[in-house]
Amino acid sequence: MVSRYGAREICFVDEIFGSNKEETLKLCELLIKKNFGIYLRISTRVDFIDREILTALKRAGLYSVGVGIESGSDQILKYNNKQITTSQVRQTIKLIKSLDLETRGYFMINMPGETKESIKQTKDFIDELKLDLVNVQIAYPYPNTAFRKLAERKYRIIEDKWNRWELSDGDDVVFTQSDLTEAYLKMEYRNIIRRNFLNPRFIARWLKRIKTFHDFKYSFLQFLNLLSM
């Protein structure tokens, strides 16, 4: 990719990157030896990375780490069997920042068991973490998953959207639960995005972090999306 296409950045699209520590460190060793001079981005779980892995990755060109956080409510994390806690999230984000790496956090609202209070906890947790980039989606129950079976059994399905895959980009509601209406969920989704992307502190920090054309393009498209909300 580097020699033939002139790639300047590699993004590992692997949500469990680092789960095999030995292989990850070997990859870092090879990248450092080859010295391609490229930037690296990864996405992973907060319990799959440690200081040794991140230090080796940074030497290999890593500048950005995305972690699946999902919720700021330990109750929601436990109910959905995420096998992480908000305390672990805090420790991992602190570690990533200590190495001067960009921090990206991925969140969802309307996960099974969600309430207005747990959404508020997620919003407060996002504020507390002070991430470089926040990605939020409205939970979508994909076919053949336990989530979908649970939603069909327990929640109110929005029939005209349930099987429309084009709505699975994370910005629409296909089921509701408890006192969470479709309008309320969309409002909170927009509020979280605006609260973060239109924050002057976030804008200044994000512009400072831009290293590649991909970063610039992504930021520009996000800004256009904000204007359309």
BELFENCOR-V829378 format. One record per residue. RES is the residue in one small letter. PHI is phi in whole degrees, 0 to 359 (NA if undefined). Layout:
res: [RES;RES]
phi: [PHI;PHI]
This chain:
res: [m;v;s;r;y;g;a;r;e;i;c;f;v;d;e;i;f;g;s;n;k;e;e;t;l;k;l;c;e;l;l;i;k;k;n;f;g;i;y;l;r;i;s;t;r;v;d;f;i;d;r;e;i;l;t;a;l;k;r;a;g;l;y;s;v;g;v;g;i;e;s;g;s;d;q;i;l;k;y;n;n;k;q;i;t;t;s;q;v;r;q;t;i;k;l;i;k;s;l;d;l;e;t;r;g;y;f;m;i;n;m;p;g;e;t;k;e;s;i;k;q;t;k;d;f;i;d;e;l;k;l;d;l;v;n;v;q;i;a;y;p;y;p;n;t;a;f;r;k;l;a;e;r;k;y;r;i;i;e;d;k;w;n;r;w;e;l;s;d;g;d;d;v;v;f;t;q;s;d;l;t;e;a;y;l;k;m;e;y;r;n;i;i;r;r;n;f;l;n;p;r;f;i;a;r;w;l;k;r;i;k;t;f;h;d;f;k;y;s;f;l;q;f;l;n;l;l;s;m]
phi: [NA;288;284;274;247;70;300;248;216;239;249;276;273;211;287;237;303;94;296;254;298;299;292;296;294;294;300;300;301;291;295;295;296;287;53;288;73;248;267;236;231;225;230;198;266;293;262;252;232;219;298;298;295;294;296;295;296;296;298;275;123;296;229;218;233;254;232;281;254;72;215;265;250;298;295;292;300;291;300;264;55;285;60;222;234;296;295;298;300;303;296;291;297;299;296;300;294;296;264;58;253;295;251;239;237;252;232;226;240;70;288;309;89;298;224;298;293;291;295;298;298;295;299;294;293;300;299;296;288;51;283;285;215;245;244;236;224;271;304;236;276;290;302;63;241;297;301;294;297;296;298;297;277;247;246;272;277;268;304;288;242;303;249;263;296;293;266;269;280;101;239;223;253;247;204;232;212;42;259;270;272;301;297;295;296;295;297;292;301;295;299;296;296;296;300;261;285;258;280;305;297;294;300;296;291;292;298;294;274;299;239;228;297;302;299;297;297;298;296;296;293;296;296;297;298;297;296;273;280]
